[in-house]
Amino acid sequence: MTDKTLRDLRRPSAPRPGGKPPKITFPCDYPLKVVGDAAEDFAATVCQIVSRHDPAFEPAGIKVVPSRNGRFQSVRLSIRATGESQLQALFLELKATGRVHMVV
């Protein structure tokens, strides 16, 4: 790789018109990755919380991925998002468990 290519990779992409991130059109399928300390019941805890915010949620579609050293787990899933307030309430409840480090 040339120095110019490296500089181009480090340069932030051009801002979107208006400078605002794209809006989500609700309802939509919304992928989530919930990262927390590895434990046997971590995925079940995440699924219980998600089910309260999306009654149609199907836990059969989740994927649990351990970190390289086994200290953390990520639970990957998709919900049917109906609005920003639903997502905010879900994120707050997940974080309130004290077991979730990050929701992406």
Summary of the structure (lengths in Angstrom):
residues: 104
radius of gyration: 17.4
end to end distance: 31.2
largest distance: 51.9
contacts: 236
relative contact order: 0.23
helix: 38%
strand: 27%
